[in-house]
Amino acid sequence: MGCQVLKQIENGQGQAGLTEGAAAMRSAILSKIRYASGRELGSARPHDWFVATALAVRDRAVDIWLDSIQRTPTEAKQVAYFSLEFLIGRLLEDAVSNLALTDDVREALASLGIDYEVVKAAEPDAALGNGGLGRLAACFMESMASIDLPAYGYGIRYDYGLFRQVITDGVQHEVPEDWLSFGNPWEFERPNIAYPVRFGGTVETGPETGLGVGHDWHPAETVMAVAYDTPVVGWRGRRVNTLRLWSARAVDPLKLDAFNHGDYVGAMADRARVEAISRVLYPSDETPAGQELRLRQEYFFTSASLQDLVRRHLERNPDVTNLAERSAIQLNDTHPAIAVAELMRILVDEKRVAWEEAWRITTGTLNYTNHTLLPEALESWPTELMERLLPRHMQIIYLINWLHLEKLAKDRPLTDDFIKRVSLIDEGHGRRVRMGHLAFLGSRRVNGVSALHTDLVRETVFSDLHALYPDRIVNKTNGITFRRWLQQANPGLTEILIEVAGPAVLDDPSRLEALMRHADDASLRDRLRAARRHNKDILARTIKERVGIVVDPDAIFDVQIKRIHEYKRQLLNLIETAALYEAIRAEPHRDWTPRVKIMAGKAASSYHRAKLIIRFAHDLARRINDDPAVRGRLKMVFLPNYNVSLAECIIPAADLSEQISTAGMEASGTGNMKFALNGAITIGTLDGANVEIREHVGAENIAIFGLTAPEVAERRADPDHGRAAIARSPRLAATLYAMRAGAYSPEDRTRYAALVEGLSDNDTFMVTDDFDSYWDAQRGLDALWADQPHWWRESIANTARIGWFSSDRTIREYADEIWRIPVR
């Protein structure tokens, strides 16, 4: 940028032709560049422009934020959403779009010679989540603001969040995701909002009073939780709610005596231990220290959030007796389940509420969302660890359990086996506290996140508790925010939808149905194909830039992007890919449908089998992509460091959506909804929300394969089912033999022997049993791709009929049936 141009800009020139809104935004951005970033225009880099733009937009959001707080009536009931994850991604485009500032911002930056797309790309992804659970929390926060529902989100402000995934020679390595290295322009630090969170120590029993026996907890350690607030902007700026994240701080950041005696490292040791609480998301729990840190994290944010909620309540109400009438707390999974004991502690010990009244308040305020049927994901903590770290809470949990069992014994005769199943203490695995049971007993409502999942919650993990409390479990099928996953991620498709269904489609997703009236319109199909091709070109460039692989945008983009886990069955996808590769090599003259297999996702740092699946993906990709015999027919890509921004690039470009988890194991899924919204056809099992997606889009517009949940349960009873399935399938047997023999890892021929043996001896996830059905479904999709009018009619049906899966609808159902809050 030349000196003369800079001088003109600084003198306010160059605004000719700008709209009033764009001119105001231009002035605001220039002011932030100078006075917030301390930069001259000539030295400003893309990140500086991002910060300046974010601050200028944030100013607009703050006005609505403060107004939202002021116009919320004192007696209004508010939601508090407790979640260990908030996978919010980049916020600039979200805020700009929801505030209707897109044209103003784009025009203002263009007048300064700055590309808005470059500015957006300079924003780091907030590393505050891992997968679907955290993304759901982010969608829910945006939807609560969009339907004008007053709410706070509560979580942890992780310094590094989940790790950044680096792949070297096919091996995943975890390195810190330093997303805060340049600060975060969206947040407001609130040093005046800080709460002590206590650990360890002893509990002293006081004298009997009219309210019962008093207890004084004398902790061994105190950590300060400091608040950082981020405004969450709703659609059309209807409301701005607060995402309040906690950062751990030491009470005494420096032991000065030790420092003055030369022990410089020891003087900081306590601070390092304390601040580790908010350093990273999901520290490895392979060691006792890692397990303790996870429990400290969960109690840290739960305690701080409850203290904050009670303080805010008392600012508007004379006492805590009506807390349940003024607040609804939603526990997102079992991570904040300790809230049951902590709220009881605050009410009984600090506010001197009688036990029975405190229990009424607690169970009227708390609600719990279950996200999993996997035993390892339903948290439990050793009683020894709980008694050492949270001694008062263990007393409360023991008393809750005793009263719970005593009440049951009065109502009916109990067998020892039944008592063991419904007790909060699992005696069969070294005495552990069942956090799911605690959340269930302490909540007014417990919900699953899809119809199938909720039925299975009733029938499996909480079957006994459901029999005791048959009205407590309800269903709330997940949803997604169309603002991000359609309007922002896929503007080309959005423009077409507005023309076909009218601009009201931006506010009412049910209007997408109007698209079906034009499903056989060849010109519409051509326009949709062109929009998809544009997105595929962008993704193809991204793939080349990131991993150096050239892919053909005319091929089927066959996509599976999600956390790497055995139940999500990336391994099934990879084995089918290997089988397809061998089939193409065997019959190279057949008219094979070109495919690009695209995969992305992170494996937990201690999940060694998932990491081995990632390595197999890379070894297989190397073999396929280097083989001239399949060139033009098959490519395999694994994109590293999957996050929200990468998903926003991949999903609009996908032709085929892989939702192939073992039936009965995926709670819901939300990626399946995002892909369908963008017109991808789903290949999947009858699992999670796939069941309801089929009901909405039509069975003829989704490719379902594999065993059902009851069939999976029946097949698992046969210990030899995997071996039998392999024997029935020559194609599968040959592919597994090649894996075991080292065909894809010639430098280490035994690398995948354990994977193959696991499929033969203990195929928990039904990879072998579903293989042939999956293969046949894929070949059916090959034939469908050859009939492009038919393919695009199915694609249109997916977009047109997916409107029900809006997170706005989900939140309205929560508000009506769980939180008991009227919404317009």
ZAMARGU-4260 file (C-alpha; in steps of 0.2 Angstrom, whole numbers, plus 5000, padded with zeros to 4 digits):
<rodrens>
0) 5000/5000/5000 | 5008/5016/4994 | 5012/5031/5005 | 5000/5042/4995 | 4986/5029/4997
5) 4989/5028/5016 | 4988/5046/5018 | 4972/5047/5008 | 4964/5033/5019 | 4970/5041/5035
10) 4962/5058/5030 | 4946/5049/5027 | 4947/5049/5008 | 4942/5034/4998 | 4924/5033/5005
15) 4915/5039/4989 | 4902/5027/4984 | 4901/5018/5001 | 4884/5015/5009 | 4882/5024/5025
20) 4884/5008/5035 | 4900/5003/5026 | 4907/5020/5029 | 4903/5019/5047 | 4911/5002/5048
25) 4926/5008/5038 | 4929/5022/5051 | 4927/5010/5066 | 4939/4997/5058 | 4952/5011/5055
30) 4950/5017/5073 | 4953/5000/5080 | 4969/4997/5069 | 4976/5013/5077 | 4970/5013/5094
35) 4966/4995/5099 | 4980/4987/5089 | 4993/5001/5090 | 4997/4999/5071 | 5000/5011/5057
40) 4990/5005/5042 | 5006/5001/5032 | 5012/4988/5045 | 4995/4980/5048 | 4995/4962/5044
45) 4980/4950/5041 | 4978/4946/5059 | 4978/4965/5064 | 4964/4967/5051 | 4955/4953/5059
50) 4957/4960/5077 | 4951/4977/5071 | 4936/4970/5062 | 4931/4959/5076 | 4932/4973/5089
55) 4922/4985/5077 | 4909/4971/5076 | 4910/4967/5094 | 4905/4985/5098 | 4889/4983/5089
60) 4886/4966/5098 | 4889/4974/5115 | 4875/4987/5113 | 4863/4973/5110 | 4871/4962/5124
65) 4868/4976/5137 | 4851/4979/5131 | 4847/4961/5131 | 4852/4960/5150 | 4842/4976/5154
70) 4826/4971/5146 | 4826/4954/5153 | 4813/4955/5167 | 4818/4951/5185 | 4806/4937/5187
75) 4811/4929/5170 | 4817/4911/5171 | 4835/4909/5163 | 4844/4895/5157 | 4862/4890/5162
80) 4870/4878/5150 | 4884/4868/5159 | 4896/4860/5146 | 4915/4855/5147 | 4915/4859/5128
85) 4910/4874/5117 | 4916/4870/5100 | 4912/4888/5094 | 4924/4889/5079 | 4928/4906/5072
90) 4916/4919/5077 | 4918/4934/5065 | 4907/4928/5051 | 4894/4921/5064 | 4893/4938/5072
95) 4894/4948/5055 | 4880/4937/5047 | 4869/4937/5062 | 4870/4956/5064 | 4866/4958/5046
100) 4883/4967/5043 | 4890/4956/5029 | 4889/4969/5015 | 4895/4983/5026 | 4910/4974/5032
105) 4915/4967/5015 | 4913/4984/5007 | 4922/4993/5021 | 4937/4982/5020 | 4937/4982/5001
110) 4938/5001/5001 | 4954/4999/5011 | 4961/4986/4999 | 4958/4972/5011 | 4949/4955/5006
115) 4936/4950/5019 | 4940/4932/5015 | 4958/4934/5020 | 4952/4943/5036 | 4941/4929/5041
120) 4954/4916/5038 | 4966/4925/5050 | 4955/4921/5065 | 4960/4905/5074 | 4947/4892/5078
125) 4943/4893/5097 | 4950/4876/5103 | 4936/4874/5116 | 4929/4857/5111 | 4932/4840/5103
130) 4917/4834/5093 | 4898/4833/5092 | 4895/4837/5111 | 4905/4853/5110 | 4898/4858/5093
135) 4880/4855/5099 | 4883/4866/5114 | 4889/4880/5102 | 4873/4878/5091 | 4862/4878/5106
140) 4870/4894/5113 | 4867/4903/5096 | 4849/4896/5095 | 4845/4902/5112 | 4850/4919/5107
145) 4841/4918/5091 | 4824/4914/5099 | 4826/4927/5112 | 4829/4915/5127 | 4839/4922/5141
150) 4854/4911/5144 | 4872/4909/5150 | 4884/4896/5144 | 4896/4890/5157 | 4913/4881/5153
155) 4932/4882/5154 | 4943/4894/5145 | 4956/4882/5140 | 4973/4890/5136 | 4977/4876/5123
160) 4960/4867/5122 | 4961/4850/5112 | 4978/4847/5104 | 4983/4851/5087 | 4985/4835/5076
165) 5001/4834/5067 | 5003/4818/5056 | 5021/4812/5052 | 5023/4797/5042 | 5005/4792/5045
170) 5007/4794/5064 | 4997/4806/5074 | 5006/4817/5086 | 4998/4829/5098 | 5005/4847/5100
175) 4997/4862/5109 | 4984/4872/5100 | 4990/4889/5105 | 4974/4898/5099 | 4976/4912/5112
180) 4994/4916/5107 | 4988/4933/5100 | 4974/4936/5112 | 4955/4934/5109 | 4946/4950/5103
185) 4929/4943/5107 | 4931/4940/5126 | 4930/4952/5141 | 4940/4947/5156 | 4930/4950/5172
190) 4943/4950/5186 | 4930/4956/5198 | 4920/4940/5195 | 4930/4927/5203 | 4926/4913/5215
195) 4936/4902/5226 | 4935/4883/5222 | 4941/4872/5235 | 4949/4854/5235 | 4954/4842/5249
200) 4956/4845/5267 | 4944/4839/5281 | 4926/4841/5286 | 4921/4846/5304 | 4904/4841/5310
205) 4895/4855/5320 | 4882/4854/5333 | 4864/4849/5329 | 4852/4863/5325 | 4835/4865/5319
210) 4841/4863/5301 | 4851/4847/5305 | 4869/4844/5309 | 4881/4858/5302 | 4897/4854/5292
215) 4912/4865/5290 | 4924/4860/5276 | 4942/4865/5279 | 4950/4863/5262 | 4968/4860/5259
220) 4969/4870/5243 | 4959/4885/5235 | 4959/4889/5217 | 4952/4905/5210 | 4940/4904/5195
225) 4941/4920/5185 | 4927/4924/5172 | 4930/4928/5154 | 4914/4933/5145 | 4910/4931/5126
230) 4895/4938/5118 | 4885/4926/5108 | 4875/4934/5095 | 4858/4928/5089 | 4850/4928/5072
235) 4846/4946/5066 | 4853/4952/5082 | 4837/4948/5092 | 4847/4944/5108 | 4865/4943/5113
240) 4868/4930/5127 | 4884/4927/5138 | 4896/4912/5136 | 4905/4913/5153 | 4922/4903/5153
245) 4932/4901/5169 | 4951/4902/5170 | 4961/4895/5185 | 4972/4906/5195 | 4982/4903/5210
250) 4977/4913/5226 | 4996/4916/5228 | 5004/4917/5211 | 5022/4917/5218 | 5029/4911/5234
255) 5040/4926/5238 | 5050/4918/5252 | 5055/4903/5241 | 5059/4915/5227 | 5070/4926/5238
260) 5080/4910/5244 | 5084/4906/5226 | 5071/4892/5223 | 5064/4901/5207 | 5056/4885/5201
265) 5048/4880/5217 | 5041/4897/5220 | 5030/4894/5205 | 5026/4876/5207 | 5009/4879/5216
270) 5004/4891/5202 | 5008/4879/5189 | 4998/4865/5197 | 4983/4876/5199 | 4983/4884/5182
275) 4985/4866/5174 | 4966/4865/5177 | 4962/4876/5163 | 4977/4872/5152 | 4970/4858/5140
280) 4954/4849/5136 | 4953/4831/5141 | 4971/4828/5148 | 4975/4809/5146 | 4968/4799/5160
285) 4980/4784/5158 | 4988/4789/5174 | 4981/4793/5192 | 4987/4811/5190 | 4978/4813/5174
290) 4962/4806/5181 | 4963/4818/5196 | 4966/4833/5184 | 4950/4828/5175 | 4940/4828/5191
295) 4948/4844/5196 | 4943/4852/5179 | 4925/4846/5181 | 4922/4851/5199 | 4932/4868/5195
300) 4920/4874/5182 | 4904/4867/5190 | 4907/4875/5207 | 4912/4892/5200 | 4897/4891/5188
305) 4885/4887/5203 | 4892/4900/5214 | 4890/4913/5200 | 4872/4907/5196 | 4867/4908/5215
310) 4875/4925/5217 | 4866/4932/5201 | 4849/4924/5208 | 4851/4933/5225 | 4854/4949/5216
315) 4836/4948/5209 | 4828/4938/5223 | 4827/4939/5242 | 4833/4920/5245 | 4836/4904/5236
320) 4819/4896/5239 | 4813/4900/5222 | 4829/4896/5213 | 4820/4882/5203 | 4807/4895/5197
325) 4820/4907/5191 | 4834/4896/5184 | 4835/4880/5174 | 4852/4871/5173 | 4856/4859/5159
330) 4870/4847/5162 | 4878/4843/5145 | 4883/4825/5148 | 4891/4818/5165 | 4905/4830/5166
335) 4896/4843/5177 | 4886/4829/5186 | 4895/4834/5202 | 4883/4849/5202 | 4870/4838/5211
340) 4882/4837/5226 | 4889/4855/5224 | 4872/4863/5224 | 4866/4853/5239 | 4882/4859/5248
345) 4880/4877/5244 | 4861/4876/5249 | 4864/4866/5265 | 4881/4872/5271 | 4882/4890/5265
350) 4864/4895/5264 | 4858/4885/5278 | 4843/4877/5269 | 4836/4861/5277 | 4840/4845/5268
355) 4823/4841/5261 | 4820/4859/5255 | 4838/4859/5247 | 4834/4843/5238 | 4818/4850/5231
360) 4827/4865/5225 | 4841/4855/5217 | 4830/4842/5208 | 4819/4856/5202 | 4833/4866/5195
365) 4845/4853/5187 | 4842/4843/5171 | 4854/4831/5163 | 4857/4826/5144 | 4864/4809/5141
370) 4875/4808/5126 | 4881/4790/5126 | 4878/4772/5129 | 4896/4767/5130 | 4901/4761/5148
375) 4918/4770/5147 | 4910/4787/5143 | 4897/4786/5157 | 4909/4793/5170 | 4913/4785/5187
380) 4926/4790/5199 | 4935/4780/5213 | 4928/4784/5230 | 4945/4785/5236 | 4949/4799/5224
385) 4933/4808/5228 | 4935/4806/5247 | 4952/4814/5246 | 4948/4828/5233 | 4930/4832/5238
390) 4927/4825/5255 | 4911/4835/5259 | 4904/4830/5242 | 4907/4812/5246 | 4897/4814/5262
395) 4883/4822/5253 | 4883/4808/5239 | 4883/4794/5253 | 4868/4803/5261 | 4859/4805/5244
400) 4862/4787/5241 | 4856/4781/5258 | 4840/4791/5257 | 4837/4785/5240 | 4839/4767/5244
405) 4829/4769/5261 | 4815/4777/5251 | 4815/4762/5239 | 4815/4749/5253 | 4799/4757/5261
410) 4790/4756/5244 | 4795/4738/5239 | 4805/4723/5244 | 4823/4725/5236 | 4834/4711/5231
415) 4853/4713/5234 | 4856/4713/5215 | 4843/4727/5212 | 4851/4737/5226 | 4868/4735/5218
420) 4861/4741/5201 | 4852/4757/5207 | 4865/4762/5220 | 4876/4778/5217 | 4891/4767/5222
425) 4897/4753/5211 | 4903/4740/5222 | 4909/4728/5208 | 4923/4738/5201 | 4933/4744/5216
430) 4920/4756/5223 | 4916/4770/5211 | 4904/4784/5211 | 4892/4782/5196 | 4890/4800/5190
435) 4876/4796/5177 | 4866/4789/5192 | 4870/4804/5202 | 4864/4816/5188 | 4849/4805/5185
440) 4843/4806/5203 | 4847/4824/5205 | 4838/4830/5189 | 4820/4835/5185 | 4822/4828/5168
445) 4834/4817/5159 | 4835/4817/5140 | 4842/4807/5126 | 4847/4816/5110 | 4838/4805/5097
450) 4822/4794/5097 | 4832/4778/5096 | 4845/4784/5108 | 4832/4789/5121 | 4823/4772/5119
455) 4840/4763/5122 | 4844/4774/5137 | 4827/4768/5145 | 4831/4750/5140 | 4849/4749/5145
460) 4860/4761/5155 | 4845/4768/5165 | 4833/4754/5164 | 4831/4751/5183 | 4830/4769/5187
465) 4818/4772/5172 | 4807/4758/5180 | 4807/4768/5197 | 4805/4785/5188 | 4795/4782/5172
470) 4792/4800/5168 | 4809/4807/5170 | 4817/4802/5153 | 4812/4812/5138 | 4818/4814/5120
475) 4825/4829/5113 | 4833/4825/5096 | 4848/4836/5092 | 4848/4850/5079 | 4860/4861/5070
480) 4861/4880/5067 | 4857/4883/5049 | 4865/4900/5050 | 4882/4893/5051 | 4880/4877/5041
485) 4870/4883/5027 | 4870/4902/5025 | 4888/4905/5030 | 4896/4888/5024 | 4887/4887/5008
490) 4882/4904/5001 | 4880/4898/4983 | 4867/4885/4988 | 4859/4898/5000 | 4857/4910/4986
495) 4848/4897/4975 | 4836/4892/4990 | 4831/4910/4993 | 4827/4911/4974 | 4816/4895/4975
500) 4809/4896/4992 | 4809/4915/4995 | 4819/4925/5008 | 4808/4919/5022 | 4818/4902/5021
505) 4832/4911/5031 | 4820/4912/5046 | 4809/4897/5044 | 4818/4881/5039 | 4802/4872/5035
510) 4801/4883/5019 | 4815/4872/5012 | 4801/4860/5008 | 4796/4871/4993 | 4812/4865/4984
515) 4803/4848/4981 | 4791/4856/4969 | 4806/4859/4958 | 4815/4843/4961 | 4813/4837/4942
520) 4818/4854/4935 | 4833/4851/4925 | 4839/4869/4926 | 4838/4869/4945 | 4848/4853/4945
525) 4861/4861/4934 | 4862/4876/4946 | 4864/4865/4961 | 4877/4855/4952 | 4887/4871/4948
530) 4886/4877/4966 | 4892/4860/4972 | 4906/4860/4959 | 4912/4877/4965 | 4913/4870/4983
535) 4922/4855/4977 | 4935/4865/4968 | 4938/4875/4984 | 4940/4858/4994 | 4952/4851/4980
540) 4963/4866/4982 | 4963/4864/5001 | 4968/4846/4999 | 4982/4850/4987 | 4988/4864/4999
545) 4987/4854/5015 | 4993/4836/5010 | 4999/4838/4992 | 4986/4826/4984 | 4978/4831/4968
550) 4959/4825/4967 | 4946/4826/4953 | 4931/4837/4957 | 4921/4827/4945 | 4923/4811/4956
555) 4911/4807/4970 | 4917/4816/4986 | 4914/4802/4999 | 4917/4810/5016 | 4919/4803/5034
560) 4924/4817/5046 | 4922/4814/5064 | 4931/4809/5080 | 4941/4793/5077 | 4933/4779/5087
565) 4930/4761/5084 | 4911/4762/5086 | 4911/4776/5072 | 4919/4763/5061 | 4931/4772/5051
570) 4939/4755/5050 | 4924/4748/5040 | 4926/4762/5028 | 4945/4759/5026 | 4943/4740/5023
575) 4929/4744/5010 | 4941/4756/5002 | 4955/4743/5002 | 4943/4730/4994 | 4938/4742/4981
580) 4956/4746/4977 | 4959/4727/4974 | 4943/4725/4964 | 4949/4740/4952 | 4966/4732/4950
585) 4958/4715/4947 | 4947/4722/4933 | 4954/4738/4927 | 4944/4739/4911 | 4927/4740/4920
590) 4918/4756/4920 | 4922/4761/4938 | 4914/4776/4946 | 4928/4788/4951 | 4928/4791/4970
595) 4938/4802/4981 | 4938/4795/4999 | 4940/4810/5011 | 4943/4807/5030 | 4947/4818/5045
600) 4947/4817/5063 | 4957/4816/5079 | 4960/4801/5090 | 4961/4803/5109 | 4979/4804/5114
605) 4978/4788/5124 | 4967/4779/5112 | 4981/4768/5103 | 4969/4758/5093 | 4961/4773/5085
610) 4978/4780/5082 | 4982/4764/5073 | 4967/4766/5062 | 4973/4783/5057 | 4990/4775/5052
615) 4981/4762/5042 | 4972/4777/5033 | 4988/4784/5028 | 4996/4768/5023 | 4981/4764/5012
620) 4981/4781/5004 | 4999/4780/5000 | 4997/4763/4991 | 4981/4769/4982 | 4987/4786/4977
625) 5004/4780/4971 | 4997/4766/4960 | 4995/4771/4942 | 4983/4756/4939 | 4969/4765/4949
630) 4973/4783/4944 | 4957/4793/4939 | 4946/4780/4948 | 4951/4781/4966 | 4960/4793/4978
635) 4961/4792/4997 | 4964/4808/5007 | 4966/4811/5026 | 4966/4829/5031 | 4975/4833/5047
640) 4969/4843/5062 | 4950/4842/5059 | 4941/4857/5066 | 4925/4868/5063 | 4933/4878/5050
645) 4939/4863/5040 | 4921/4856/5042 | 4914/4872/5034 | 4925/4869/5019 | 4922/4850/5017
650) 4903/4848/5021 | 4897/4859/5007 | 4908/4850/4994 | 4902/4832/5000 | 4892/4821/4988
655) 4891/4806/5000 | 4890/4807/5019 | 4897/4792/5029 | 4886/4789/5045 | 4891/4771/5047
660) 4892/4769/5066 | 4887/4752/5074 | 4868/4752/5076 | 4864/4757/5094 | 4880/4766/5098
665) 4879/4783/5091 | 4868/4794/5102 | 4863/4806/5088 | 4876/4813/5077 | 4874/4831/5070
670) 4886/4829/5055 | 4873/4819/5047 | 4861/4834/5048 | 4874/4846/5041 | 4878/4835/5026
675) 4860/4832/5022 | 4856/4850/5023 | 4870/4854/5010 | 4863/4840/4999 | 4874/4826/5002
680) 4866/4808/5001 | 4869/4798/5017 | 4875/4781/5018 | 4872/4775/5035 | 4866/4762/5048
685) 4849/4764/5057 | 4858/4772/5072 | 4856/4789/5081 | 4847/4802/5071 | 4849/4793/5055
690) 4833/4784/5060 | 4824/4801/5060 | 4833/4808/5045 | 4826/4793/5035 | 4809/4797/5041
695) 4810/4815/5036 | 4819/4814/5019 | 4811/4797/5014 | 4818/4780/5014 | 4821/4781/4995
700) 4833/4796/4998 | 4845/4788/5010 | 4856/4772/5008 | 4853/4762/5024 | 4863/4746/5027
705) 4868/4734/5040 | 4862/4727/5056 | 4849/4735/5067 | 4852/4738/5085 | 4842/4723/5091
710) 4852/4712/5078 | 4868/4719/5085 | 4864/4714/5102 | 4859/4697/5096 | 4874/4694/5086
715) 4886/4699/5100 | 4879/4684/5110 | 4889/4673/5098 | 4908/4674/5102 | 4912/4668/5085
720) 4901/4680/5074 | 4916/4689/5068 | 4925/4673/5062 | 4909/4667/5054 | 4906/4683/5045
725) 4924/4683/5037 | 4921/4665/5032 | 4905/4670/5023 | 4913/4684/5013 | 4928/4680/5001
730) 4930/4698/4997 | 4932/4703/5016 | 4943/4688/5019 | 4955/4692/5005 | 4956/4711/5011
735) 4959/4706/5029 | 4972/4693/5023 | 4981/4707/5013 | 4981/4719/5029 | 4988/4705/5040
740) 5001/4700/5027 | 5008/4718/5027 | 5002/4722/5009 | 4999/4740/5015 | 5014/4742/5026
745) 5028/4732/5018 | 5041/4741/5029 | 5032/4733/5044 | 5022/4718/5039 | 5014/4715/5056
750) 5008/4732/5059 | 4990/4728/5057 | 4990/4710/5063 | 4981/4715/5079 | 4968/4725/5070
755) 4963/4710/5060 | 4964/4698/5075 | 4952/4709/5084 | 4940/4708/5070 | 4941/4689/5071
760) 4941/4686/5089 | 4931/4701/5097 | 4922/4711/5084 | 4912/4722/5096 | 4908/4734/5083
765) 4901/4723/5069 | 4913/4728/5056 | 4914/4710/5048 | 4895/4707/5050 | 4891/4723/5041
770) 4904/4723/5028 | 4895/4714/5013 | 4880/4725/5016 | 4890/4741/5016 | 4899/4735/5000
775) 4883/4732/4991 | 4876/4749/4997 | 4891/4758/4990 | 4890/4749/4973 | 4872/4754/4973
780) 4878/4772/4975 | 4890/4770/4961 | 4875/4765/4950 | 4865/4780/4956 | 4879/4792/4952
785) 4878/4786/4934 | 4860/4792/4934 | 4864/4810/4938 | 4845/4817/4937 | 4841/4803/4949
790) 4856/4807/4960 | 4851/4826/4961 | 4833/4822/4964 | 4838/4813/4980 | 4850/4827/4984
795) 4836/4840/4983 | 4825/4829/4994 | 4838/4829/5008 | 4840/4848/5008 | 4821/4851/5006
800) 4816/4839/5020 | 4829/4842/5033 | 4822/4858/5040 | 4815/4849/5056 | 4833/4847/5062
805) 4836/4865/5066 | 4843/4868/5083 | 4830/4882/5085 | 4817/4868/5085 | 4827/4858/5098
810) 4829/4873/5110 | 4810/4877/5109 | 4807/4859/5114 | 4819/4860/5129 | 4811/4877/5134
815) 4794/4870/5133 | 4796/4852/5140 | 4811/4853/5151 | 4815/4871/5157 | 4797/4876/5157
820) 4801/4893/5149 | 4788/4901/5137 | 4796/4907/5121 | 4789/4916/5107
</rodrens>
